[in-house]
Amino acid sequence: MIQGAIFDADGTLLDSMGMWDTVGERYLASLGVTARPGLRQILFPLSLSQCAAYLRESYGLSLSVDAIEVGINGSIRSFYCEQVVCKTGAKEFLQALRERGIPAVLATATDRAVMMEGLRRTGLLPLLDAVYTCGELGVDKRTPALFHHARAQMGTAIEATWVFEDAVHAAQTAYQAGYRVAGVADPYSDQEALKATCHWYLTDWTDFAGFYQQA
């Protein structure tokens, strides 16, 4: 039986990966720098501060890591404040967990201030018990540290804690660490690889009953 749930945000609860797909390229372009092929794949698993550090080192930027992070945040903040939407059924799914007394927390690689804007805009914030970020813990989702931290705060057993992810690398991390994993369909992820590394695959958020019955 499910005791607690840890949700990713971008591409999982929020329909936002289209914006993230080119954020590195757009930021470099604002500085007059052309990105090399494959930048998205490199940045995808990293936290925001790690992205900033990578861009500074790999592209020889004279700005500090903090300044680059501020610049990237500035380029995405308006999206979360004015445009981001949640995926169909996500709010109802979270509400169903809340009605059953199951804690639900967010574990995201996105900067807290930016993410909070998106959660407020979409109405998801009141349905989450806490928000944890990679940047604040100094980790990324290639290790299970963020998931472990979130679970510890909930006080749930690892085998009864579900992690909801659209990203293959994050789903693999949670799966290998002993969590129950629900893969969430998103066009920006490798769906076959995601299906291969999760216990349950959600094409959307509309079948809570089906998930809950087997969770």
Summary of the structure (lengths in Angstrom):
residues: 215
radius of gyration: 16.9
end to end distance: 5.6
largest distance: 54.2
contacts: 696
relative contact order: 0.18
helix: 51%
strand: 13%
